[in-house]
Amino acid sequence: MHFSLLSGQEYTAPGMFLANSVDDEPASMPIAPMTAPAPGPGAPPPPQHNGTAYWIKVSAQTSGSFTVTNARNSFTKTYTAGTR
């Protein structure tokens, strides 16, 4: 659904599959994973999404196939039953 700054470019999904990109895009994107602060008392709040929110729609058929549509770029892909 979202580009992950914490995982870096090597570990995030290709852009055509992402519905929402980075809101406050940094000057350079991390290549390696970033170190996230440990959750718990005193940890900073998670980043807030402040840009346009796009949806991803999944339409399933009784045959087991399904179609995924990305509202941001209209990319659509159909997966047939039994394929990976």
Secondary structure, DSSP 8 states (H G I E B T S, - for coil): -B--TTT-GGGS--GGG-SB--SS--SS--SS------SSTT--------S----EEEEE-TTS-EEEEETTT--EEEE-TT--
